Amino acid sequence: MNIAEIIAWKRDGEELSAQQIAWVVDQFAHGKIADAQMSALAMAIFFQDMTIDETIQLTSSMLHSGKRLTWPDSDRPKLDKHSTGGIGDKISLPLAPVWAALGIDVPMISGRGLGPTGGTLDKLESIPGFQVNLSREAMVKVVRAVGCVIVSASDDFAPADKRLYALRDVTGTVASIPLITASILSKKLSEGLDALIMDIKWGSGAFMKQRAKALELANRIVAVARQLGTPTRAILTDMNQPIGRMIGNACEVHEALEILEGCGPADTRELTMVLATHGLLSVGLETQWASAWRQVEMVLDNGAAREKFSEMVRAQEGDLNQFNRSFQRYPIVAPVDGWIQRFDCEKFGYAIIEMGGGRKQASDQLDFRCGIELLVEVGNKIQRGQPLLYLLDHPQPSARVLEILQQAIFITEHPPVSSTGEAPWLLVEQNETT
């Protein structure tokens, strides 16, 4: 086969065969296709899209480019969740120990911050000593001992995806639905799962700004995962407001601990429970929503999930006793009277980056302690001089940080149009693809 002919074939809108896709992935994984050529193919896919059959083959080929976890000695169901990322999204932190406390094994491979959205691994590394770079053998050992582990992907998990993602990040092709689908599922399905829960974010605080595109992605992921043998449910989550109050690394761990201690923001607790309940139903530990919901509620309120989180931290060499849950707070106040009309949530993430809590380039060292505590919601009536948010452990914000925060909150003289009452999350149950 000839890579230049394959690029031209897809560039002209033709469907790639299974043999062509498998050959490209194998050759690329072994360094026999140049980065420039793979970038050109990614751009052709970005503009011409892929059929469902092409997406299934691409995902399967990328999945089989590396090793997969197997669980021959365990009868506990294997379950994981993946989020496409959103401002304030710390749900993985309480969710994994909830499932572990309910008899489910959770081998969770997570990522670092991408653009303005924070990463689960960065948040966990705000806990002194916490290790996210574990070998496959160590990962399995922690799951067997504790029931859950949260780690970075080692080099032998879907290596073709690791190389391709680096190219997509610098060539403007990240937003391709078939490439997103193959990237996510090639890593998640390598965990040897019995089921997968997807949390697809949309809105100003998410990668997907439009609900329709998020729905398209959700349907594609559900269809491809099921074709490859892993039952998958996808939830659409409205991210036009941040999840919870805290945005940052250490402060989001603090808020996750609040959820595990039976308190914390209502929306964060509810989304944790929604995803956890779908997980119980997906692996068959419960058959009715109400009974599954009660099981989740029980382990959040009786401390069982909190203890599982502590066990996981210890197993990954972290020290919660050295984790400081107190923050110095510096108010940012309302400049005028009015109403909170809307948020540009992405701006909160960019403010965190400017404060040092996120990366402008891969080599940047993070300030785990800085963060934002949001005090208002859309629809709130406010007065001039009222605190809108606190900067956490960041006493002297730059003019750029203040400018970004001013752009993040829209205040008007009149209240916003009332909500339609639609739930902030929606289950995607169909296999329809576009």
Contacts in CASP RR format, 6 or more apart in sequence:
PFRMAT RR
TARGET T0000
AUTHOR 0000-0000-0000
METHOD contacts of the structure
MODEL  1
MNIAEIIAWKRDGEELSAQQIAWVVDQFAHGKIADAQMSALAMAIFFQDM
TIDETIQLTSSMLHSGKRLTWPDSDRPKLDKHSTGGIGDKISLPLAPVWA
ALGIDVPMISGRGLGPTGGTLDKLESIPGFQVNLSREAMVKVVRAVGCVI
VSASDDFAPADKRLYALRDVTGTVASIPLITASILSKKLSEGLDALIMDI
KWGSGAFMKQRAKALELANRIVAVARQLGTPTRAILTDMNQPIGRMIGNA
CEVHEALEILEGCGPADTRELTMVLATHGLLSVGLETQWASAWRQVEMVL
DNGAAREKFSEMVRAQEGDLNQFNRSFQRYPIVAPVDGWIQRFDCEKFGY
AIIEMGGGRKQASDQLDFRCGIELLVEVGNKIQRGQPLLYLLDHPQPSAR
VLEILQQAIFITEHPPVSSTGEAPWLLVEQNETT
1 19 0 8 1.000
1 20 0 8 1.000
1 23 0 8 1.000
3 24 0 8 1.000
3 27 0 8 1.000
3 33 0 8 1.000
3 37 0 8 1.000
3 41 0 8 1.000
4 37 0 8 1.000
6 16 0 8 1.000
6 20 0 8 1.000
6 24 0 8 1.000
6 41 0 8 1.000
7 37 0 8 1.000
7 40 0 8 1.000
7 41 0 8 1.000
7 44 0 8 1.000
9 16 0 8 1.000
9 20 0 8 1.000
10 16 0 8 1.000
10 41 0 8 1.000
10 44 0 8 1.000
10 45 0 8 1.000
10 48 0 8 1.000
11 40 0 8 1.000
11 44 0 8 1.000
11 47 0 8 1.000
11 48 0 8 1.000
12 48 0 8 1.000
13 44 0 8 1.000
13 48 0 8 1.000
15 51 0 8 1.000
15 53 0 8 1.000
15 54 0 8 1.000
16 50 0 8 1.000
16 54 0 8 1.000
16 57 0 8 1.000
18 53 0 8 1.000
18 57 0 8 1.000
21 54 0 8 1.000
21 57 0 8 1.000
21 58 0 8 1.000
21 61 0 8 1.000
22 57 0 8 1.000
22 61 0 8 1.000
24 33 0 8 1.000
24 38 0 8 1.000
24 41 0 8 1.000
24 61 0 8 1.000
25 58 0 8 1.000
25 61 0 8 1.000
25 62 0 8 1.000
25 65 0 8 1.000
25 160 0 8 1.000
26 61 0 8 1.000
26 65 0 8 1.000
27 33 0 8 1.000
28 38 0 8 1.000
28 160 0 8 1.000
28 163 0 8 1.000
28 164 0 8 1.000
29 65 0 8 1.000
29 66 0 8 1.000
29 159 0 8 1.000
29 160 0 8 1.000
29 163 0 8 1.000
35 163 0 8 1.000
35 167 0 8 1.000
38 163 0 8 1.000
38 164 0 8 1.000
38 167 0 8 1.000
39 167 0 8 1.000
39 171 0 8 1.000
39 173 0 8 1.000
42 164 0 8 1.000
42 167 0 8 1.000
42 168 0 8 1.000
42 171 0 8 1.000
42 173 0 8 1.000
42 176 0 8 1.000
42 179 0 8 1.000
43 171 0 8 1.000
43 173 0 8 1.000
45 173 0 8 1.000
45 176 0 8 1.000
45 178 0 8 1.000
45 179 0 8 1.000
46 172 0 8 1.000
46 173 0 8 1.000
46 175 0 8 1.000
46 176 0 8 1.000
46 179 0 8 1.000
49 176 0 8 1.000
49 177 0 8 1.000
49 178 0 8 1.000
50 58 0 8 1.000
50 178 0 8 1.000
52 220 0 8 1.000
52 223 0 8 1.000
52 224 0 8 1.000
52 433 0 8 1.000
54 178 0 8 1.000
55 178 0 8 1.000
55 181 0 8 1.000
55 182 0 8 1.000
55 220 0 8 1.000
55 224 0 8 1.000
56 224 0 8 1.000
56 227 0 8 1.000
56 228 0 8 1.000
58 178 0 8 1.000
58 179 0 8 1.000
58 182 0 8 1.000
59 181 0 8 1.000
59 182 0 8 1.000
59 185 0 8 1.000
59 186 0 8 1.000
59 189 0 8 1.000
59 224 0 8 1.000
59 228 0 8 1.000
60 228 0 8 1.000
61 160 0 8 1.000
62 158 0 8 1.000
62 160 0 8 1.000
62 161 0 8 1.000
62 164 0 8 1.000
62 182 0 8 1.000
62 183 0 8 1.000
62 186 0 8 1.000
63 158 0 8 1.000
63 185 0 8 1.000
63 186 0 8 1.000
63 189 0 8 1.000
63 190 0 8 1.000
63 228 0 8 1.000
65 158 0 8 1.000
65 159 0 8 1.000
65 160 0 8 1.000
65 161 0 8 1.000
65 186 0 8 1.000
66 156 0 8 1.000
66 157 0 8 1.000
66 158 0 8 1.000
66 159 0 8 1.000
66 160 0 8 1.000
66 190 0 8 1.000
67 136 0 8 1.000
67 156 0 8 1.000
67 157 0 8 1.000
67 190 0 8 1.000
68 189 0 8 1.000
68 190 0 8 1.000
68 191 0 8 1.000
68 192 0 8 1.000
69 107 0 8 1.000
69 136 0 8 1.000
69 139 0 8 1.000
69 140 0 8 1.000
69 190 0 8 1.000
69 191 0 8 1.000
69 192 0 8 1.000
70 192 0 8 1.000
71 78 0 8 1.000
71 105 0 8 1.000
71 140 0 8 1.000
71 192 0 8 1.000
74 105 0 8 1.000
74 144 0 8 1.000
76 103 0 8 1.000
76 104 0 8 1.000
76 105 0 8 1.000
76 147 0 8 1.000
77 103 0 8 1.000
77 104 0 8 1.000
77 105 0 8 1.000
77 194 0 8 1.000
77 195 0 8 1.000
77 283 0 8 1.000
77 284 0 8 1.000
77 285 0 8 1.000
78 104 0 8 1.000
78 105 0 8 1.000
78 106 0 8 1.000
78 107 0 8 1.000
78 191 0 8 1.000
78 192 0 8 1.000
78 193 0 8 1.000
78 194 0 8 1.000
78 195 0 8 1.000
79 99 0 8 1.000
79 104 0 8 1.000
79 105 0 8 1.000
79 106 0 8 1.000
79 193 0 8 1.000
79 194 0 8 1.000
79 195 0 8 1.000
79 196 0 8 1.000
79 197 0 8 1.000
79 279 0 8 1.000
79 282 0 8 1.000
79 283 0 8 1.000
80 106 0 8 1.000
80 107 0 8 1.000
80 108 0 8 1.000
80 109 0 8 1.000
80 188 0 8 1.000
80 191 0 8 1.000
80 193 0 8 1.000
80 196 0 8 1.000
80 197 0 8 1.000
81 91 0 8 1.000
81 92 0 8 1.000
81 95 0 8 1.000
81 96 0 8 1.000
81 108 0 8 1.000
81 196 0 8 1.000
81 197 0 8 1.000
81 198 0 8 1.000
81 199 0 8 1.000
81 275 0 8 1.000
81 279 0 8 1.000
82 184 0 8 1.000
82 188 0 8 1.000
82 196 0 8 1.000
82 197 0 8 1.000
82 198 0 8 1.000
82 199 0 8 1.000
83 89 0 8 1.000
83 91 0 8 1.000
83 92 0 8 1.000
83 198 0 8 1.000
83 199 0 8 1.000
83 201 0 8 1.000
84 180 0 8 1.000
84 184 0 8 1.000
84 198 0 8 1.000
84 199 0 8 1.000
84 200 0 8 1.000
84 201 0 8 1.000
84 206 0 8 1.000
84 207 0 8 1.000
84 208 0 8 1.000
84 214 0 8 1.000
84 217 0 8 1.000
85 114 0 8 1.000
85 117 0 8 1.000
85 118 0 8 1.000
85 119 0 8 1.000
85 199 0 8 1.000
85 201 0 8 1.000
85 206 0 8 1.000
85 207 0 8 1.000
86 117 0 8 1.000
86 118 0 8 1.000
86 201 0 8 1.000
86 205 0 8 1.000
86 206 0 8 1.000
86 207 0 8 1.000
86 239 0 8 1.000
86 242 0 8 1.000
86 243 0 8 1.000
86 345 0 8 1.000
87 116 0 8 1.000
87 117 0 8 1.000
87 118 0 8 1.000
87 205 0 8 1.000
87 206 0 8 1.000
87 239 0 8 1.000
87 242 0 8 1.000
87 243 0 8 1.000
87 247 0 8 1.000
87 345 0 8 1.000
87 346 0 8 1.000
87 348 0 8 1.000
87 349 0 8 1.000
88 118 0 8 1.000
88 242 0 8 1.000
88 243 0 8 1.000
88 244 0 8 1.000
88 246 0 8 1.000
88 247 0 8 1.000
88 248 0 8 1.000
88 252 0 8 1.000
89 117 0 8 1.000
89 118 0 8 1.000
89 199 0 8 1.000
89 201 0 8 1.000
89 239 0 8 1.000
89 243 0 8 1.000
90 120 0 8 1.000
90 123 0 8 1.000
90 243 0 8 1.000
90 246 0 8 1.000
90 252 0 8 1.000
90 253 0 8 1.000
90 255 0 8 1.000
90 256 0 8 1.000
90 268 0 8 1.000
91 199 0 8 1.000
91 243 0 8 1.000
91 268 0 8 1.000
91 271 0 8 1.000
91 272 0 8 1.000
91 275 0 8 1.000
92 108 0 8 1.000
92 110 0 8 1.000
92 120 0 8 1.000
92 150 0 8 1.000
93 120 0 8 1.000
93 123 0 8 1.000
93 124 0 8 1.000
93 150 0 8 1.000
93 252 0 8 1.000
93 253 0 8 1.000
93 256 0 8 1.000
93 309 0 8 1.000
94 256 0 8 1.000
94 259 0 8 1.000
94 260 0 8 1.000
94 268 0 8 1.000
94 272 0 8 1.000
94 300 0 8 1.000
94 305 0 8 1.000
94 309 0 8 1.000
95 272 0 8 1.000
95 275 0 8 1.000
95 276 0 8 1.000
96 106 0 8 1.000
96 108 0 8 1.000
96 148 0 8 1.000
96 149 0 8 1.000
96 150 0 8 1.000
96 309 0 8 1.000
96 312 0 8 1.000
97 148 0 8 1.000
97 260 0 8 1.000
97 305 0 8 1.000
97 306 0 8 1.000
97 307 0 8 1.000
97 308 0 8 1.000
97 309 0 8 1.000
97 312 0 8 1.000
98 272 0 8 1.000
98 276 0 8 1.000
98 296 0 8 1.000
98 299 0 8 1.000
98 300 0 8 1.000
98 305 0 8 1.000
98 308 0 8 1.000
99 106 0 8 1.000
99 148 0 8 1.000
99 276 0 8 1.000
99 279 0 8 1.000
99 280 0 8 1.000
100 106 0 8 1.000
100 146 0 8 1.000
100 147 0 8 1.000
100 148 0 8 1.000
100 305 0 8 1.000
100 308 0 8 1.000
100 312 0 8 1.000
101 299 0 8 1.000
101 304 0 8 1.000
101 305 0 8 1.000
101 307 0 8 1.000
101 308 0 8 1.000
102 276 0 8 1.000
102 280 0 8 1.000
102 285 0 8 1.000
102 295 0 8 1.000
102 296 0 8 1.000
102 299 0 8 1.000
103 147 0 8 1.000
103 285 0 8 1.000
104 147 0 8 1.000
104 279 0 8 1.000
104 280 0 8 1.000
104 283 0 8 1.000
104 285 0 8 1.000
105 143 0 8 1.000
105 144 0 8 1.000
105 147 0 8 1.000
105 148 0 8 1.000
106 143 0 8 1.000
106 147 0 8 1.000
106 148 0 8 1.000
106 149 0 8 1.000
107 139 0 8 1.000
107 140 0 8 1.000
107 143 0 8 1.000
107 148 0 8 1.000
107 149 0 8 1.000
107 191 0 8 1.000
107 192 0 8 1.000
107 193 0 8 1.000
108 148 0 8 1.000
108 149 0 8 1.000
108 150 0 8 1.000
108 151 0 8 1.000
108 191 0 8 1.000
109 151 0 8 1.000
109 152 0 8 1.000
109 153 0 8 1.000
109 157 0 8 1.000
109 187 0 8 1.000
109 188 0 8 1.000
109 190 0 8 1.000
109 191 0 8 1.000
110 119 0 8 1.000
110 120 0 8 1.000
110 121 0 8 1.000
110 132 0 8 1.000
110 150 0 8 1.000
110 151 0 8 1.000
110 152 0 8 1.000
111 119 0 8 1.000
111 120 0 8 1.000
111 121 0 8 1.000
111 152 0 8 1.000
111 153 0 8 1.000
112 118 0 8 1.000
112 119 0 8 1.000
112 121 0 8 1.000
112 122 0 8 1.000
112 152 0 8 1.000
112 359 0 8 1.000
113 119 0 8 1.000
113 121 0 8 1.000
113 122 0 8 1.000
113 358 0 8 1.000
113 359 0 8 1.000
114 207 0 8 1.000
115 349 0 8 1.000
115 353 0 8 1.000
115 359 0 8 1.000
116 205 0 8 1.000
116 346 0 8 1.000
116 347 0 8 1.000
116 348 0 8 1.000
116 349 0 8 1.000
116 350 0 8 1.000
116 352 0 8 1.000
116 353 0 8 1.000
117 205 0 8 1.000
117 206 0 8 1.000
117 207 0 8 1.000
117 349 0 8 1.000
118 248 0 8 1.000
118 249 0 8 1.000
118 349 0 8 1.000
118 352 0 8 1.000
118 358 0 8 1.000
120 150 0 8 1.000
121 132 0 8 1.000
121 150 0 8 1.000
121 151 0 8 1.000
121 152 0 8 1.000
122 249 0 8 1.000
122 358 0 8 1.000
122 366 0 8 1.000
122 368 0 8 1.000
123 248 0 8 1.000
123 249 0 8 1.000
123 250 0 8 1.000
123 252 0 8 1.000
123 253 0 8 1.000
123 256 0 8 1.000
124 130 0 8 1.000
124 132 0 8 1.000
124 150 0 8 1.000
124 253 0 8 1.000
124 316 0 8 1.000
125 132 0 8 1.000
125 249 0 8 1.000
125 366 0 8 1.000
125 368 0 8 1.000
126 249 0 8 1.000
126 250 0 8 1.000
126 253 0 8 1.000
126 323 0 8 1.000
126 368 0 8 1.000
126 369 0 8 1.000
127 253 0 8 1.000
127 313 0 8 1.000
127 318 0 8 1.000
127 319 0 8 1.000
127 320 0 8 1.000
127 322 0 8 1.000
127 323 0 8 1.000
128 318 0 8 1.000
128 319 0 8 1.000
128 322 0 8 1.000
128 323 0 8 1.000
129 317 0 8 1.000
129 318 0 8 1.000
129 319 0 8 1.000
130 313 0 8 1.000
130 316 0 8 1.000
130 317 0 8 1.000
130 318 0 8 1.000
131 316 0 8 1.000
131 317 0 8 1.000
131 318 0 8 1.000
132 150 0 8 1.000
132 151 0 8 1.000
132 152 0 8 1.000
132 316 0 8 1.000
133 151 0 8 1.000
133 152 0 8 1.000
133 154 0 8 1.000
134 142 0 8 1.000
134 149 0 8 1.000
134 151 0 8 1.000
134 154 0 8 1.000
134 316 0 8 1.000
135 154 0 8 1.000
136 154 0 8 1.000
136 156 0 8 1.000
139 149 0 8 1.000
139 151 0 8 1.000
139 154 0 8 1.000
142 148 0 8 1.000
142 149 0 8 1.000
142 312 0 8 1.000
142 315 0 8 1.000
142 316 0 8 1.000
143 149 0 8 1.000
145 311 0 8 1.000
145 315 0 8 1.000
146 308 0 8 1.000
146 311 0 8 1.000
146 312 0 8 1.000
146 315 0 8 1.000
147 308 0 8 1.000
147 312 0 8 1.000
148 308 0 8 1.000
148 312 0 8 1.000
149 312 0 8 1.000
149 315 0 8 1.000
149 316 0 8 1.000
150 312 0 8 1.000
150 316 0 8 1.000
151 316 0 8 1.000
153 162 0 8 1.000
153 187 0 8 1.000
155 162 0 8 1.000
157 187 0 8 1.000
157 190 0 8 1.000
158 186 0 8 1.000
158 187 0 8 1.000
158 190 0 8 1.000
160 186 0 8 1.000
161 182 0 8 1.000
161 183 0 8 1.000
161 186 0 8 1.000
161 187 0 8 1.000
164 179 0 8 1.000
164 183 0 8 1.000
165 183 0 8 1.000
167 173 0 8 1.000
168 174 0 8 1.000
168 176 0 8 1.000
168 179 0 8 1.000
168 183 0 8 1.000
173 179 0 8 1.000
174 180 0 8 1.000
175 207 0 8 1.000
177 213 0 8 1.000
177 216 0 8 1.000
177 217 0 8 1.000
177 220 0 8 1.000
178 220 0 8 1.000
180 217 0 8 1.000
181 217 0 8 1.000
181 220 0 8 1.000
181 221 0 8 1.000
181 224 0 8 1.000
182 224 0 8 1.000
184 198 0 8 1.000
184 221 0 8 1.000
185 221 0 8 1.000
185 224 0 8 1.000
185 225 0 8 1.000
185 228 0 8 1.000
185 230 0 8 1.000
188 196 0 8 1.000
188 230 0 8 1.000
189 196 0 8 1.000
189 225 0 8 1.000
189 228 0 8 1.000
189 230 0 8 1.000
193 230 0 8 1.000
194 230 0 8 1.000
194 231 0 8 1.000
194 282 0 8 1.000
194 283 0 8 1.000
195 230 0 8 1.000
195 231 0 8 1.000
195 232 0 8 1.000
195 233 0 8 1.000
195 279 0 8 1.000
195 282 0 8 1.000
195 283 0 8 1.000
196 225 0 8 1.000
196 230 0 8 1.000
196 231 0 8 1.000
196 232 0 8 1.000
196 233 0 8 1.000
196 282 0 8 1.000
197 232 0 8 1.000
197 233 0 8 1.000
197 234 0 8 1.000
197 235 0 8 1.000
197 275 0 8 1.000
197 278 0 8 1.000
197 279 0 8 1.000
197 282 0 8 1.000
198 218 0 8 1.000
198 221 0 8 1.000
198 222 0 8 1.000
198 232 0 8 1.000
198 233 0 8 1.000
198 234 0 8 1.000
198 235 0 8 1.000
199 234 0 8 1.000
199 235 0 8 1.000
199 237 0 8 1.000
199 271 0 8 1.000
199 275 0 8 1.000
200 208 0 8 1.000
200 214 0 8 1.000
200 215 0 8 1.000
200 217 0 8 1.000
200 218 0 8 1.000
200 221 0 8 1.000
200 234 0 8 1.000
200 235 0 8 1.000
200 236 0 8 1.000
200 237 0 8 1.000
200 428 0 8 1.000
201 207 0 8 1.000
201 208 0 8 1.000
201 214 0 8 1.000
201 237 0 8 1.000
201 239 0 8 1.000
202 208 0 8 1.000
202 209 0 8 1.000
202 210 0 8 1.000
202 211 0 8 1.000
202 213 0 8 1.000
202 214 0 8 1.000
202 236 0 8 1.000
202 237 0 8 1.000
202 238 0 8 1.000
202 239 0 8 1.000
203 209 0 8 1.000
203 210 0 8 1.000
203 211 0 8 1.000
203 214 0 8 1.000
203 238 0 8 1.000
203 239 0 8 1.000
203 240 0 8 1.000
203 345 0 8 1.000
204 239 0 8 1.000
204 240 0 8 1.000
204 342 0 8 1.000
204 343 0 8 1.000
204 344 0 8 1.000
204 345 0 8 1.000
204 346 0 8 1.000
205 239 0 8 1.000
205 240 0 8 1.000
205 242 0 8 1.000
205 345 0 8 1.000
205 346 0 8 1.000
205 348 0 8 1.000
206 214 0 8 1.000
206 237 0 8 1.000
206 239 0 8 1.000
206 345 0 8 1.000
208 214 0 8 1.000
208 217 0 8 1.000
211 236 0 8 1.000
211 238 0 8 1.000
214 236 0 8 1.000
215 236 0 8 1.000
215 428 0 8 1.000
216 433 0 8 1.000
216 434 0 8 1.000
218 234 0 8 1.000
218 236 0 8 1.000
218 428 0 8 1.000
219 234 0 8 1.000
219 428 0 8 1.000
219 430 0 8 1.000
219 431 0 8 1.000
219 432 0 8 1.000
219 433 0 8 1.000
219 434 0 8 1.000
220 433 0 8 1.000
220 434 0 8 1.000
221 232 0 8 1.000
221 234 0 8 1.000
222 232 0 8 1.000
222 233 0 8 1.000
222 234 0 8 1.000
222 428 0 8 1.000
222 430 0 8 1.000
222 431 0 8 1.000
223 431 0 8 1.000
223 432 0 8 1.000
223 433 0 8 1.000
225 231 0 8 1.000
225 232 0 8 1.000
226 232 0 8 1.000
226 431 0 8 1.000
231 282 0 8 1.000
233 278 0 8 1.000
233 279 0 8 1.000
233 282 0 8 1.000
233 427 0 8 1.000
233 428 0 8 1.000
233 429 0 8 1.000
234 427 0 8 1.000
234 428 0 8 1.000
235 274 0 8 1.000
235 275 0 8 1.000
235 278 0 8 1.000
235 425 0 8 1.000
235 426 0 8 1.000
235 427 0 8 1.000
235 428 0 8 1.000
236 425 0 8 1.000
236 426 0 8 1.000
236 428 0 8 1.000
237 243 0 8 1.000
237 271 0 8 1.000
237 424 0 8 1.000
237 425 0 8 1.000
238 424 0 8 1.000
238 425 0 8 1.000
239 345 0 8 1.000
240 342 0 8 1.000
240 343 0 8 1.000
240 345 0 8 1.000
240 378 0 8 1.000
241 267 0 8 1.000
241 343 0 8 1.000
241 345 0 8 1.000
241 377 0 8 1.000
241 378 0 8 1.000
242 343 0 8 1.000
242 345 0 8 1.000
242 348 0 8 1.000
242 374 0 8 1.000
243 267 0 8 1.000
243 268 0 8 1.000
243 271 0 8 1.000
244 255 0 8 1.000
244 265 0 8 1.000
244 267 0 8 1.000
244 268 0 8 1.000
244 374 0 8 1.000
245 255 0 8 1.000
245 265 0 8 1.000
245 373 0 8 1.000
245 374 0 8 1.000
245 375 0 8 1.000
246 252 0 8 1.000
246 254 0 8 1.000
246 255 0 8 1.000
246 371 0 8 1.000
246 372 0 8 1.000
246 373 0 8 1.000
246 374 0 8 1.000
246 392 0 8 1.000
247 348 0 8 1.000
247 349 0 8 1.000
247 352 0 8 1.000
247 371 0 8 1.000
247 372 0 8 1.000
247 373 0 8 1.000
247 374 0 8 1.000
248 352 0 8 1.000
248 357 0 8 1.000
248 370 0 8 1.000
248 371 0 8 1.000
248 372 0 8 1.000
248 392 0 8 1.000
249 357 0 8 1.000
249 366 0 8 1.000
249 368 0 8 1.000
249 369 0 8 1.000
249 371 0 8 1.000
250 323 0 8 1.000
250 324 0 8 1.000
250 327 0 8 1.000
250 368 0 8 1.000
250 369 0 8 1.000
250 371 0 8 1.000
251 327 0 8 1.000
251 371 0 8 1.000
251 372 0 8 1.000
251 373 0 8 1.000
251 392 0 8 1.000
253 323 0 8 1.000
254 325 0 8 1.000
254 327 0 8 1.000
255 264 0 8 1.000
255 265 0 8 1.000
255 268 0 8 1.000
256 268 0 8 1.000
256 309 0 8 1.000
257 306 0 8 1.000
257 309 0 8 1.000
257 325 0 8 1.000
258 264 0 8 1.000
258 265 0 8 1.000
259 268 0 8 1.000
259 269 0 8 1.000
259 272 0 8 1.000
259 300 0 8 1.000
260 300 0 8 1.000
260 303 0 8 1.000
260 305 0 8 1.000
260 306 0 8 1.000
260 309 0 8 1.000
261 303 0 8 1.000
261 306 0 8 1.000
262 269 0 8 1.000
262 300 0 8 1.000
262 301 0 8 1.000
262 303 0 8 1.000
267 424 0 8 1.000
269 300 0 8 1.000
271 424 0 8 1.000
271 425 0 8 1.000
272 296 0 8 1.000
272 300 0 8 1.000
273 293 0 8 1.000
273 296 0 8 1.000
273 297 0 8 1.000
273 300 0 8 1.000
274 425 0 8 1.000
276 296 0 8 1.000
277 286 0 8 1.000
277 289 0 8 1.000
277 292 0 8 1.000
277 293 0 8 1.000
277 296 0 8 1.000
278 427 0 8 1.000
279 292 0 8 1.000
280 286 0 8 1.000
280 292 0 8 1.000
280 295 0 8 1.000
280 296 0 8 1.000
281 287 0 8 1.000
281 289 0 8 1.000
281 292 0 8 1.000
285 292 0 8 1.000
285 295 0 8 1.000
286 292 0 8 1.000
286 295 0 8 1.000
298 304 0 8 1.000
299 305 0 8 1.000
310 320 0 8 1.000
313 319 0 8 1.000
313 320 0 8 1.000
324 369 0 8 1.000
327 369 0 8 1.000
327 371 0 8 1.000
327 373 0 8 1.000
327 392 0 8 1.000
327 393 0 8 1.000
328 392 0 8 1.000
328 393 0 8 1.000
328 395 0 8 1.000
329 373 0 8 1.000
329 390 0 8 1.000
329 391 0 8 1.000
329 392 0 8 1.000
330 390 0 8 1.000
330 391 0 8 1.000
330 392 0 8 1.000
330 394 0 8 1.000
330 395 0 8 1.000
330 397 0 8 1.000
331 387 0 8 1.000
331 389 0 8 1.000
331 390 0 8 1.000
331 391 0 8 1.000
332 387 0 8 1.000
332 388 0 8 1.000
332 389 0 8 1.000
332 390 0 8 1.000
332 391 0 8 1.000
332 402 0 8 1.000
332 405 0 8 1.000
333 384 0 8 1.000
333 385 0 8 1.000
333 386 0 8 1.000
333 387 0 8 1.000
333 388 0 8 1.000
334 382 0 8 1.000
334 383 0 8 1.000
334 384 0 8 1.000
334 385 0 8 1.000
334 386 0 8 1.000
334 387 0 8 1.000
334 388 0 8 1.000
334 411 0 8 1.000
335 384 0 8 1.000
335 385 0 8 1.000
335 406 0 8 1.000
335 411 0 8 1.000
336 384 0 8 1.000
336 411 0 8 1.000
337 382 0 8 1.000
337 383 0 8 1.000
337 384 0 8 1.000
338 381 0 8 1.000
338 382 0 8 1.000
338 383 0 8 1.000
338 411 0 8 1.000
338 412 0 8 1.000
338 413 0 8 1.000
339 379 0 8 1.000
339 380 0 8 1.000
339 381 0 8 1.000
339 382 0 8 1.000
339 411 0 8 1.000
339 412 0 8 1.000
339 413 0 8 1.000
339 414 0 8 1.000
339 415 0 8 1.000
339 416 0 8 1.000
340 376 0 8 1.000
340 377 0 8 1.000
340 378 0 8 1.000
340 379 0 8 1.000
340 380 0 8 1.000
340 382 0 8 1.000
340 409 0 8 1.000
340 410 0 8 1.000
340 411 0 8 1.000
340 416 0 8 1.000
341 378 0 8 1.000
341 379 0 8 1.000
341 410 0 8 1.000
341 411 0 8 1.000
341 412 0 8 1.000
341 416 0 8 1.000
342 378 0 8 1.000
342 410 0 8 1.000
342 416 0 8 1.000
343 378 0 8 1.000
343 408 0 8 1.000
343 409 0 8 1.000
343 410 0 8 1.000
344 407 0 8 1.000
344 408 0 8 1.000
344 409 0 8 1.000
344 410 0 8 1.000
345 408 0 8 1.000
347 404 0 8 1.000
347 405 0 8 1.000
347 407 0 8 1.000
347 408 0 8 1.000
348 372 0 8 1.000
348 374 0 8 1.000
348 405 0 8 1.000
348 408 0 8 1.000
350 404 0 8 1.000
351 372 0 8 1.000
351 401 0 8 1.000
351 404 0 8 1.000
351 405 0 8 1.000
351 408 0 8 1.000
352 358 0 8 1.000
352 370 0 8 1.000
352 371 0 8 1.000
352 372 0 8 1.000
353 359 0 8 1.000
353 360 0 8 1.000
354 398 0 8 1.000
354 400 0 8 1.000
354 401 0 8 1.000
354 404 0 8 1.000
355 367 0 8 1.000
355 370 0 8 1.000
355 371 0 8 1.000
355 391 0 8 1.000
355 394 0 8 1.000
355 397 0 8 1.000
355 401 0 8 1.000
356 364 0 8 1.000
356 366 0 8 1.000
356 367 0 8 1.000
356 370 0 8 1.000
357 366 0 8 1.000
357 367 0 8 1.000
357 368 0 8 1.000
357 370 0 8 1.000
357 371 0 8 1.000
358 364 0 8 1.000
358 366 0 8 1.000
359 366 0 8 1.000
369 392 0 8 1.000
369 393 0 8 1.000
370 391 0 8 1.000
370 392 0 8 1.000
370 393 0 8 1.000
370 394 0 8 1.000
371 391 0 8 1.000
371 392 0 8 1.000
371 393 0 8 1.000
371 394 0 8 1.000
372 389 0 8 1.000
372 390 0 8 1.000
372 391 0 8 1.000
372 392 0 8 1.000
373 389 0 8 1.000
373 390 0 8 1.000
373 392 0 8 1.000
374 388 0 8 1.000
374 389 0 8 1.000
375 387 0 8 1.000
375 388 0 8 1.000
375 389 0 8 1.000
375 390 0 8 1.000
376 382 0 8 1.000
376 388 0 8 1.000
376 389 0 8 1.000
376 409 0 8 1.000
378 416 0 8 1.000
379 415 0 8 1.000
379 416 0 8 1.000
381 415 0 8 1.000
382 388 0 8 1.000
382 411 0 8 1.000
388 409 0 8 1.000
389 405 0 8 1.000
391 397 0 8 1.000
391 401 0 8 1.000
394 401 0 8 1.000
397 405 0 8 1.000
END
